[in-house]
C-alpha cells in the first residue's frame, strides 16, 4: 500500500507512534512525509530521526 504521511509530529505522541507503526509494516510503501503546523523544520527533523532509527530513508 502506497502511503504519504501528513503529520504534525511532535505535538504529542500519537503521530510518532503512527510513523513507527507504518515503518514496521512490510506491506506499507511510505512514499514521503510532510510536516504541518508550527516549526515544520523541527517536526521534519523528528520524523527523520524516527526513520533513521528504523533503518529507513523516507523523503
Number of C-alpha atoms within 10 A of each C-alpha: 9 10 12 12 16 12 21 20 24 18 12 9 9 13 17 18 13 14 18 16 11 16 19 12 11 9 10 13 14 20 13 13 16 15 20 13 10 10 11 16 11 13 20 20 14 16 24 17 14 18 17 12 11 12 10 14 14 14 12
